[in-house]
Amino acid sequence: MSVHVKQYRPAFFEGFTDEEADVKSASELLAIPFMDHWIKDPNFDRLCISHPYSDYPTYHNLIAEMKDGSHWVVANLQGEPDEPLFKYFPKWIPKSVK
């Protein structure tokens, strides 16, 4: 089993090619070069996985939570719902809901 990872950038970022990879583990995911930007940020706290989209149960977002309370979608993930990688990271719950 594997998960397809596609770097996320908002639509207003023009002229960039988003990185993509197929990974089988969290260590492979964290080794993707664009992940360094987030993990090495001094404000970085942790990565979380969103709940799957209701209409597309194989799609999730990978979210970087920052120590200052902000959060950013850093990648779109696609894989089978029972994929172990989706269970490795905590589920993302907006702070306003906690």
C-alpha positions in Angstrom: 0.0 0.0 0.0 1.1 3.5 -0.6 -0.1 7.1 -0.4 0.2 9.6 -3.2 1.5 12.9 -1.8 1.1 16.2 -3.7 2.6 19.4 -2.3 -0.1 22.0 -1.8 0.2 25.7 -2.8 -2.7 28.1 -3.0 -3.8 29.0 -6.6 -2.2 32.4 -6.5 1.3 30.8 -6.4 2.1 30.8 -10.1 5.1 29.4 -11.9 5.8 26.6 -9.5 5.5 22.9 -10.0 4.2 21.1 -6.9 6.3 18.1 -5.8 4.6 14.7 -5.9 5.7 11.3 -4.6 4.3 7.9 -3.6 5.3 7.0 0.0 4.8 3.9 2.1 5.7 5.3 5.5 5.9 8.4 7.6 9.7 8.5 7.3 9.4 8.5 3.5 6.9 11.3 3.7 9.1 13.4 6.0 12.1 12.8 3.6 10.3 14.6 0.7 12.3 17.8 0.2 9.4 20.3 0.5 8.7 18.9 4.0 11.9 20.4 5.3 10.5 23.9 5.0 7.8 23.1 7.6 9.7 20.7 9.9 12.7 23.0 10.3 10.7 26.1 11.0 11.3 27.2 14.6 7.5 27.8 15.0 6.6 24.2 13.8 4.7 22.1 16.3 3.4 18.9 14.6 1.8 17.4 11.5 -1.8 16.3 11.5 -4.1 14.5 9.1 -7.6 16.0 8.2 -10.7 13.8 8.2 -11.3 12.5 4.7 -13.4 14.6 2.4 -17.0 13.4 2.8 -17.5 12.8 -1.0 -13.9 11.4 -1.5 -12.9 9.1 1.4 -9.5 8.4 -0.1 -8.4 12.1 0.1 -6.9 13.9 3.1 -5.0 17.0 3.8 -1.6 17.0 5.7 -1.6 20.0 8.0 1.3 21.7 9.8 0.3 23.1 13.1 2.5 25.9 14.4 3.3 26.8 18.0 1.6 30.2 17.6 -1.7 28.5 16.8 -1.7 28.9 13.1 -2.0 26.0 10.7 -1.3 25.4 7.1 -2.3 22.7 4.6 1.1 21.5 3.2 0.0 18.5 1.1 -2.9 16.6 -0.3 -2.8 12.9 0.4 -4.6 10.1 -1.5 -4.8 6.5 -0.5 -7.1 3.8 0.7 -9.0 4.6 3.9 -7.3 1.9 5.9 -3.8 3.1 4.9 -1.5 2.9 8.0 0.0 6.3 7.2 -3.3 8.0 7.9 -3.3 6.5 11.4 0.3 7.5 12.1 -0.4 11.3 12.4 -3.0 12.6 14.8 -6.3 13.7 13.4 -6.6 17.5 13.0 -9.2 19.2 15.0 -9.5 23.0 14.7 -8.5 24.7 17.9 -11.9 26.5 18.0 -13.6 23.1 18.3 -11.4 21.6 21.0 
